[in-house]
Amino acid sequence: MVGDARRRAAGPGGGRRAGGAVLGSRPAYSVRLPASRPGPKVAGAERTVPWLRIGAAYAWRLILVGIVVYGVFSLLGSFQLIAVALFLALIMTSVLRPPADLLNRVLPRPLSVAVALVGSLLLLLALLALVGNAVAGEWTRLVGDFRGGVHRIEEWLQRPPLRLSPGKLNDLQDQVTRYVSAHRSALLSNAVSEFGRVVELVTGGALALFASVFFLHSGEHLWGWVRDRLLPSGARPAWDRAGRAAWRTFAGYTRGIIIVAATNAALVGVALLVLRVPLALPLALLEFFAAFVPLVGSPVALAVATVVALAGRGPLTAAAVLVLIVVIGQLEGHVLHPLVMSWAVQLHPLVVAVSVIAGSILAGVIGAVVAVPLVSVVWAVLSTLRAVPP
């Protein structure tokens, strides 16, 4: 039969070739699994305390960041006049940019910048002249009130609980007089050095005004030049977003703190006028500028107002000003700052406090003023660089 003939032709292997392979099938082969290699040896300390390895990894990074920050502040300290002038120029630009853009709708750009700058300077000079007239008009009465206030303070110190004798108070006045007489030359040299500081202040103000003209007129072009000339092409889009985010944060913080300072100054001025405290307008202006130092500026300014109220109006008025310190502090901390600054700066109050203290340690009053906007800008840049672009 046909099937028997095929089986005989295939041979005794029953349809297999001599090699043992079935016709039409693939040759068999064996699969060898790779030998397992021993993993890297882990030290006993890393295996038992993994937090130590993680802490060390964070520690050297934090040390590196601290070195960079210290280097930046040291460099800024070496060129403090230029750094402060540019900072003031940025503040002026953030404040005057909206009115300059508004005037640019009807005026050419150079003319709108000139009108904004000259108008703001005239407004500032008018405010200083008003304060000067107020001080000059109340000076004679203030001197008399101050002498009477000092006498009332002496009487209050002689009463319980302090019970200071008049002899001790006279000795204290004599010590102050002897100190001034003994250190007259030192005080005179300090006055001369302060005159040099005034010259530096005038120079820094002129530089700030000069820089603000270019920032207002062509700030975008300056940023574009820095971006295209100093950054590699691959990093330009990310850093462009970071730069714009930094400017939005800085401008928002500046405008927000000006709104908070103006509100505080208006409240303090009205309250001092109602209480008939001498020099209410200059004290309100002091409160305005002191509010630029977060957390500590307003209490210091209101403490000065309390001393003036104590000398000019007596203990009851000074106690009313102390109550005013508490009320305005609560209003600023729980209403004004969260309402005005939340859209500009999103920093925890602890971060703000630490930044102000660290800035004051590194650079004094200037560091305390610059610390919070600097930390806000750095945080905005890091957040923008870390975010994934849409």
C-alpha positions in Angstrom: 0.0 0.0 0.0 1.0 3.6 -0.3 1.4 4.1 3.4 3.5 1.0 3.9 5.7 2.0 1.0 6.3 5.4 2.7 7.1 3.8 6.0 9.6 1.4 4.4 11.2 4.2 2.5 11.6 6.2 5.7 13.6 3.4 7.2 13.4 1.7 10.6 13.3 5.0 12.5 9.6 5.4 12.0 9.6 8.7 10.0 12.8 10.1 11.6 16.1 10.7 9.9 19.3 9.3 11.0 19.9 12.3 13.2 16.7 11.7 15.0 14.9 14.8 13.7 11.3 14.6 12.4 10.8 15.8 8.8 9.4 19.3 8.7 10.3 20.2 12.4 12.9 22.6 13.8 16.1 21.2 15.3 15.9 20.9 19.1 18.3 23.1 21.2 18.8 23.6 24.9 18.4 27.0 26.7 20.9 27.9 29.3 19.9 30.4 31.9 22.6 33.0 32.8 24.2 32.3 36.1 23.0 34.6 38.8 25.7 37.2 39.7 26.1 38.2 43.3 24.8 41.8 44.1 27.0 44.5 45.4 28.0 44.3 48.9 26.1 46.7 51.2 27.8 48.1 54.2 26.3 47.2 57.5 25.8 50.8 58.5 23.9 51.5 55.3 21.8 48.4 55.7 20.8 49.1 59.3 20.5 52.9 59.2 19.3 54.0 55.7 18.4 57.4 57.1 22.1 58.1 57.7 22.8 57.7 53.9 19.8 59.9 53.0 20.8 62.5 55.5 24.4 62.7 54.3 23.1 63.1 50.7 21.0 66.0 51.7 23.7 67.4 54.0 26.4 67.9 51.3 23.8 69.5 48.9 22.7 71.9 51.6 26.3 72.7 52.4 26.9 73.4 48.7 23.8 75.7 48.5 24.9 77.5 51.7 28.4 78.1 50.2 26.8 79.5 47.0 24.4 81.8 49.0 27.3 83.0 51.2 29.4 83.7 48.1 26.5 85.7 46.5 26.0 87.8 49.6 29.7 88.4 50.0 29.9 89.5 46.4 26.9 91.8 46.9 28.5 93.1 50.1 31.6 94.1 48.1 29.5 96.0 45.6 26.8 97.0 48.1 26.3 100.5 46.6 25.7 99.1 43.1 23.5 96.2 44.4 21.3 98.6 46.5 21.0 101.0 43.6 19.9 98.3 41.2 17.5 97.0 43.8 16.0 100.5 44.2 15.8 100.7 40.4 13.9 97.5 40.2 11.5 98.8 42.9 10.9 102.0 41.0 10.4 100.1 37.8 7.8 97.7 39.4 5.9 100.7 40.8 6.1 103.0 37.8 5.7 100.4 35.0 1.8 100.4 35.1 1.4 104.2 34.9 4.2 104.3 32.2 2.4 101.7 30.2 -0.9 103.5 30.6 0.6 106.8 29.4 2.2 105.0 26.5 -1.2 104.5 25.0 -1.4 108.3 24.2 2.3 109.3 24.4 5.5 108.0 22.9 7.4 105.6 25.1 10.3 108.0 26.0 7.8 110.8 26.9 5.6 108.4 29.0 8.7 107.3 31.0 9.8 110.9 31.6 6.3 111.9 32.8 6.1 108.9 35.1 9.5 109.5 36.7 9.2 113.3 37.0 5.7 113.0 38.4 6.8 110.5 41.0 9.8 112.7 42.0 7.6 115.8 42.4 5.1 113.8 44.5 7.9 112.6 46.8 9.3 116.1 47.1 5.9 117.5 47.9 5.4 114.9 50.6 8.8 115.6 52.2 8.0 119.4 52.1 4.7 118.7 53.8 6.4 116.7 56.5 9.0 119.4 56.9 6.4 122.1 57.3 4.6 120.0 59.9 7.7 119.5 61.9 8.7 123.2 61.7 5.2 124.3 62.7 5.0 122.0 65.8 8.7 122.3 66.8 8.3 125.0 69.5 5.3 123.3 71.0 7.0 119.9 70.7 10.1 121.1 72.6 7.9 122.4 75.5 5.8 119.2 75.5 8.9 117.1 75.4 10.4 118.9 78.4 7.2 118.4 80.3 7.0 114.8 79.2 10.5 114.2 80.5 9.6 115.7 83.8 6.5 113.5 84.0 8.6 110.4 83.2 11.0 111.3 86.0 8.0 111.6 88.4 6.7 108.3 87.2 10.1 106.6 87.8 10.1 107.9 91.3 6.8 106.2 92.1 6.2 102.5 92.7 7.3 100.0 91.6 10.6 101.5 90.5 11.1 104.1 93.2 14.1 105.7 91.7 15.5 108.6 93.8 16.1 112.0 92.2 19.8 111.6 93.0 20.0 108.5 90.8 18.2 110.3 87.9 20.6 113.2 88.3 23.6 110.8 88.3 22.3 109.2 85.1 22.0 112.6 83.4 25.5 113.5 84.6 26.9 110.2 83.2 25.3 110.9 79.8 26.8 114.5 79.8 30.2 113.2 80.8 30.1 110.5 78.1 29.2 113.1 75.4 32.0 115.4 76.6 34.6 112.5 76.7 33.7 111.1 73.3 33.1 114.4 71.5 35.9 113.7 69.0 34.6 110.2 68.3 31.1 111.5 67.8 32.5 114.2 65.5 34.4 111.6 63.4 31.2 109.5 63.3 29.3 112.6 62.0 32.0 113.1 59.3 31.7 109.4 58.3 27.9 109.7 58.2 28.4 112.7 55.8 30.4 110.3 53.6 27.4 107.9 53.8 25.1 110.7 52.7 27.3 111.2 49.7 27.1 107.5 48.9 23.4 107.6 49.4 23.1 110.5 46.9 25.3 108.6 44.4 23.3 105.4 44.8 20.1 107.3 44.3 21.4 108.9 41.1 22.5 105.4 39.8 19.1 104.0 40.7 17.3 106.7 38.8 19.6 106.3 35.8 19.0 102.5 35.7 15.3 102.8 36.2 15.0 105.0 33.1 16.4 102.1 31.0 14.4 99.5 32.8 11.2 101.4 32.2 12.0 102.2 28.6 13.3 98.9 27.3 13.4 96.3 30.1 12.2 93.5 27.8 15.0 94.2 25.3 17.6 94.2 28.0 16.3 90.8 29.3 16.3 89.5 25.7 19.9 90.5 25.2 21.0 88.8 28.4 19.0 85.7 27.5 20.4 85.4 24.0 24.0 86.4 24.7 24.7 84.7 28.0 22.6 81.5 27.9 23.0 78.5 25.7 20.2 78.0 23.1 18.9 74.8 24.8 18.4 76.6 28.1 16.9 79.8 26.8 13.2 78.8 26.9 13.3 77.5 30.5 15.3 80.4 31.8 13.0 82.8 29.9 10.0 81.4 31.8 12.0 81.6 35.1 13.0 85.2 34.5 9.4 86.2 33.8 8.2 84.4 36.9 10.9 86.1 39.0 9.8 89.5 37.7 6.1 88.8 38.3 7.0 87.7 41.9 9.2 90.7 42.6 6.8 93.2 41.1 3.8 91.6 42.9 5.7 91.7 46.3 6.7 95.3 45.8 3.2 96.5 44.9 1.7 94.4 47.7 4.1 95.7 50.4 3.4 99.3 49.2 -0.3 98.7 49.6 0.2 97.3 53.1 2.6 100.1 54.1 0.2 102.8 52.8 -2.7 101.2 54.7 -0.7 101.0 57.9 0.5 104.6 57.6 -3.1 105.9 57.0 -4.4 104.0 60.0 -1.6 105.2 62.2 -1.9 108.8 61.0 -5.6 108.9 61.6 -5.3 107.3 65.1 -2.4 109.7 66.1 -4.4 112.7 64.9 -7.4 111.6 66.9 -5.2 111.1 70.0 -3.6 114.5 69.3 -0.1 113.1 69.4 2.5 115.6 68.2 4.2 115.0 64.8 1.4 112.7 63.6 2.2 113.1 59.9 6.0 112.4 60.3 5.2 109.4 62.5 2.8 108.1 59.9 5.5 108.5 57.2 7.9 106.6 59.5 5.4 103.8 59.7 5.1 103.7 55.9 8.9 103.2 55.4 9.2 100.9 58.4 6.6 98.5 57.0 9.0 97.5 54.3 10.8 95.5 57.0 8.4 92.6 57.6 7.4 91.6 61.1 9.7 94.1 63.0 9.4 97.4 61.1 5.9 98.4 62.2 6.4 97.6 65.9 9.6 99.7 66.0 7.9 102.7 64.3 5.0 102.5 66.6 7.3 102.2 69.6 8.8 105.5 68.5 5.3 106.9 68.3 4.6 105.6 71.9 7.7 107.5 73.2 6.6 110.7 71.5 3.0 110.2 72.9 4.4 109.6 76.4 6.5 112.7 76.2 3.9 114.9 74.6 0.6 113.7 75.9 1.2 111.6 78.9 0.9 107.9 80.0 -2.8 107.5 79.0 -2.2 108.5 75.4 1.0 106.3 75.3 -1.1 103.4 76.6 -3.6 104.1 73.8 -0.8 104.0 71.3 0.4 100.6 72.7 -3.1 99.3 72.1 -2.8 100.7 68.6 0.4 98.7 68.1 -1.5 95.4 69.0 -4.5 96.2 66.8 -2.5 97.2 63.8 -0.2 94.2 64.2 -3.1 91.9 64.2 -4.8 93.6 61.3 -1.5 93.5 59.3 -0.7 89.9 60.1 -4.2 88.4 59.7 -5.9 90.6 57.2 -3.6 92.7 55.1 -0.8 90.3 54.4 -2.9 87.3 53.6 -5.3 89.4 51.5 -2.7 91.4 49.6 0.4 89.3 49.5 -1.1 85.8 48.8 -1.3 86.4 45.1 2.3 87.6 45.0 4.3 85.6 47.5 3.5 82.2 48.9 5.9 81.8 51.8 5.3 80.4 55.3 5.5 83.0 58.1 8.4 81.0 59.6 10.3 81.3 56.3 9.7 85.1 56.3 10.9 85.4 59.9 14.1 83.4 59.4 14.8 85.3 56.1 14.4 88.7 57.8 16.7 87.6 60.7 19.3 86.1 58.4 19.3 89.1 56.1 19.7 91.5 59.1 22.6 89.4 60.4 24.4 89.4 57.0 23.7 93.0 55.8 21.9 94.9 58.5 18.8 96.9 57.7 19.4 96.5 54.0 19.5 92.7 54.3 16.3 92.7 56.3 14.6 94.6 53.5 16.0 92.6 50.7 15.7 89.1 52.3 12.0 88.4 51.7 11.8 89.5 48.1 15.0 87.7 47.3 13.8 84.4 48.9 10.5 84.8 47.0 12.2 85.3 43.7 14.5 82.3 44.2 11.5 80.1 45.2 9.6 81.3 42.1 12.6 80.5 39.8 13.0 77.0 41.3 9.3 76.3 41.0 9.3 77.4 37.4 12.4 75.4 36.4 11.1 72.3 38.2 7.6 72.4 36.6 7.0 70.6 33.4 6.2 73.1 30.6 2.7 72.6 29.0 
